[in-house]
Amino acid sequence: MVVVDVGCMASVFSGYFFDQLKAKKINKILIVATGALMSPLSSQQGETIPGIAHAVAIENEV
């Protein structure tokens, strides 16, 4: 399992995992890009920092 932030998710997928899918070395992949909704005002007030994630599932046809 590889966990990456939103900024590099596309680079990691297109640079390595897409080739693995095309070569049929892997057939299923779940990519989860994570991030945080940062607000300087919220952290100064002692509030929690909410997180967010987007998941994309990709499968080869068998």
Secondary structure, DSSP 4 states (H G I P E B T S, - for coil): ---EEHHHHHHHIIIIIHHHHHTTS-SEEEEEEEEE---HHHHHTT----EEEEEEEEE---
